[in-house]
Amino acid sequence: SDIFSVLTDGGKKIPLFEKISKYVTDNQDEFCKALTNKLVGFSFEHVFHEKFDFYATIFEYLIKDYNINSGGKYAEYFTPHAVSKIMARCLIHGEASNVTCYDPSAGSGTLLMNLAHQIGEDKCSVYSQDISQKSSSLLRLNLILNDLVHSIPNVIKGNTILDPYHKDDSGNLQTFDFIVSNPPFKLDFSDFSADLDAKENNRRFFAGIPKSPPKEKDKMAIYLMFLQHIIFSLNDTGKAAIVVPTGFISAPKGIEKKIKEKLIKDKMLAGVISMPSNIFANTVTNVSILFIDKENKEDVVLIDASNLGETIKEGKNQKTVLTQDEENQIIDTFNKKEAQDDFSVVVSYAEIESKNYLLSAGQYFDVKIEYVDITKEEFEDKLKSFDETLSSMFFDSKKLEDKIKKQIVKLKYENPS
């Protein structure tokens, strides 16, 4: 059916469901009748009332091997449900209605499903684009299961960076209320990077285009292109949550710094959460979540959640899993903008600028000095112990120094010929 079809950026329709009868060579009519008779007595109605939470767990189980080969050609990664939930609940505060949600690298749609569920499936429209046909098929299935069929026409298969599809009536790129994304971090896009360096892209890619390494083109930082595209695609009150490699938040120069400068100078950065290692089972890259809010009136909350979670074995890989309490701790701390010892800090835009735009919470934690009350006798005993230890070390050092000097004297030049 056309209702479940997805458009390519060229306008071609790709169906979601195939006719299984075409795979039956004999007695097609009898096969179809027998299958229908088996299904007619089964009611799916109660299943569809289960809604998002029921399907989220099932969907994650069914596609757990989706990114088993390190993402395949287009670095497709299934975002863990816990990460998606944290992003959605930190983005949505209070009621929202008739809003637009967008993911420019949607994959199977986990981030969008969490966001739509947090808002209310009947209160939002979902928009997406992804270069992978496999991802587009999974996303459409996800929309059907989660009562978001009305958004299926907005699912586009295509190259977001080179040819973004969603535009307004004037032909300009459409802007959105909420954007979530876990873009590919590194990907060879050298075959079209030169095409991006055009006048019409100057505002969209304000910080520049990563250069192509001559021998390692597959390590081109394409996530920087998605991040700039997301910032450009937010409307005047827009909010976004983006998964980035943790190296971005501490990068001291380059395109990374230019992006951070814009977020700080335009007062758009709401916060950063540094996640535990191996939160994604199939990549060793440490990740952080960057939160953008064009209406942010307060300071910035930085959270170091890297020490949370329990490490479990998943196949050949190690994976970190957050408990429900740990998820809530992250979400509550972010939304309340609370400072907690060795976990979170709340800083001003001026403080971040003075630190050369470092966004790592640890850079702002107070250095604590613990004082212990001791008597005068205890103090003198400690000094005496230190003095004896230093004297012993200096004596050993002098012996070693003399030994080295003697060995140097013995060195002689030998003519190799």
KAGIMO-V791633 format. One record per run of one state. SS is the DSSP state (~ for helix, > for strand, _ for the rest). FROM is the first residue (numbers start at 1). TO is the last residue. If there is no record, write none. Layout:
SS;FROM;TO  SS;FROM;TO
This chain:
_;1;1  ~;2;4  _;5;5  >;6;8  _;9;12  >;13;14  _;15;19  ~;20;23  _;24;27  ~;28;40  _;41;44  ~;45;48  _;49;50  ~;51;62  _;63;80  ~;81;91  _;92;98  >;99;103  _;104;109  ~;110;119  _;120;120  ~;121;123  >;124;130  _;131;132  ~;133;145  _;146;148  ~;149;154  >;155;157  _;158;166  >;167;167  _;168;172  >;173;173  _;174;175  >;176;181  _;182;189  ~;190;196  _;197;198  ~;199;201  _;202;216  ~;217;219  _;220;222  ~;223;232  _;233;233  >;234;245  _;246;246  ~;247;250  _;251;253  ~;254;265  _;266;268  >;269;274  _;275;286  >;287;293  _;294;299  >;300;304  _;305;309  >;310;314  _;315;316  >;317;321  _;322;323  ~;324;336  _;337;339  >;340;340  _;341;343  >;344;347  _;348;348  ~;349;354  _;355;360  ~;361;363  _;364;375  ~;376;410  _;411;417
